[in-house]
Amino acid sequence: MSVSDDTATQVDDEPAGRRGSLRSRRPAVVAAALVVAAAIVLVLVVTTGGRDEPSAGRAGAAGPVAGGTLTYALAGTQVSLDPAVAATAVTGLIDRNIFDSLVVQTGPATFGPWLATKWAVSGDGRTYTFTLRDGVTFHDGTPFTAEAVKATLDHVVDPATKSAYAASLIAPYEKSRVVDDHVVEVTLKRPFTPFLQALSVPYLGIQSPAALAKPVADYRPVGTGPFSYVSWEKDKRVTLSKNAAYASPPAGASHQGAAYLDGLVFEFVPEDATRYGALTSGQVQAIAGVPPVNAGRLRSLGGFDLTVQETPGLNYNLYLNQTRGPLKDVRVRRALSAAVNVAELVKNIYFGRFPVARNPLSRTTAAYDATAESELASYDLAAAERLLDEAGWKKGPGGYRVKDGRTLALTWPYWAEGNKEQRDVLAEGVQAQAKLAGIKIERPAVDTGAFVSKYLIGGEYDLVDVSFARPTPDVLRFAFASGNTYAKAGGNVALVDSPRIDTWVEEAAETSDPATAAKDYAAVQHEVLRQAYVLPLYTPVQLTAFSAKARGVAFDAQTYPVFHGVWLGA
């Protein structure tokens, strides 16, 4: 089916994410991960926030019924179906249904068995030995064995894969050794406590070694999950069908055996109004990204369930490139932060649905430190002007600051394909408020190719807006470690090069002492706000709506819906 634009009831365009091939070999998709991926995230634990009261029609429902196809409309579009290559939230959401993981995240720092039934860690923290499930088969008929684990991890770190994200999750990976068909030994270069969490995400889902051995042009995603890949119509939809032989759900799954649904269709519908109208008119059974202005109205309609979840990981932040031009001066960075009334903008645009951020880390993430807010250069226009005066930037023609004959102008590229949640509107507000302090923000519109090559790789930007969802404070390493630049599958778009921060994130990742890790992560939060490497804007909130006919809906740790146990009632 296709979604009709005739159902639009409210105009809030949300352009789709980056276009691409089934298995792109370019690393461009990390940008989409940063800008789009935090739009949707996944974990077996529902984060802060919760599920709005279900409609009355759900009460007294009969037991699960097999059959039917559920259509889920997303704001973004697919980039690549290879989880090792892509990093977008759309990829994670879709691939979660195709690929199982070795372990499942069951809490902030707890994990349960999935394809691995048990595991042991060596005393030095460098070697993990996994015992694997027997009797599991990939969608192409290939048996699941230790060789598949080795092939998957080797594929992720292979430079030829050009991983946009997954490789950074297992940066210390050294090698895997097949002990026997159902035991695999994974060796790391150094202790790495976030390793199990990394293994739980769909980007490290276990792939069929037979599928990975095929030429790139012939790649199709083949996993052991509850649904198998059928087709991908670029910029339109991805279709999956039930894996009737499925028998490997994770610990805590709602039921054993095959999914109830016969199929899943993921429709790519970038326009907020069209997506919302498709749900209310019955064209689709679920949507991601309910427009905040429509959230209350949807609940009042009845017949729908609205789930509200704050996304764990990195907030939607504005990152300041501290290696370039005026932003080399911390006074200018702090002046920009003080010039923007973030609370006012977020309240007016998102109707109170999205929390104002005062930390790069979401408050739903472990090791979040509320005291770091004290380092933030909060809104104070007079203070912003004083800082600019001290830095030698004086008011000039048109109200903009000038120094040595140069206007204080900052480049913030606008990547329309990555826009969502009215972030373009928020950017206009930031632009207008910065102007009051004499800071000119230029917003050149760019396509995906230019955004990646000229800006993210070429570094010709001063500001970049991104968010990233991952339920672990290790996301701070991804965002601020000096070695985690975009070109290295990381998210350090502020181009921070701080030995202090590197020491903290490395120690936090290596230590087995939670208190030491928490102290290190807190230090990072304080430092990046003190240095104004980042201006926090808001915490992304997953507003996900299902028709009341869709039952058994659950969510995992990154706030992705889990479709294995979903069924369609009358």
Secondary structure, 3 states (H helix, E strand, C coil): CCCCHHHCCCCCECCCCCCCCCCCCCCCHHHHHHHCHHHCCCECCCCCEEECCCCHHHCCCCCCCCCCEEEEEECCCCCCCCCCCCCCHHHHHHHHHHCCCCEEEEECCEEEECCEEEEEECCCCCEEEEEECCCCECCCCCECCHHHHHHHHHHHHCHHHCCCCHHHHCCCEEEEEEEECCEEEEEECCCCCCHHHHHCCHHHCCCCHHHHCCCHHHCCCCCCCCEEEEEEECCCEEEEEECCCCCCCCCCCCCCCCCCCCEEEEEECCEHHHHHHHHHCCCCCEECCCCHHHHHHHHHHCCEEEEEEECCEEEEEEEECCCCHHHHCHHHHHHHHHHCCHHHHHHHHHCCCCCECCCCECCCCCCCCHHHHHHCCCCCHHHHHHHHHHCCCEECHHHCEEECCEECEEECCEEHHHCCCCHHHHHHHHHHHHHHCCCEEECCEECHHHHHHHHHHCCCCCEEEEEEECCCCCHHHHHHCCCCCHHHCCCCCCCCCCHHHHHHHHHHHHCCCHHHHHHHHHHHHHHHHHCCCEEEEECCEEEEEEECCEECCEECECCCEECCCCEECC
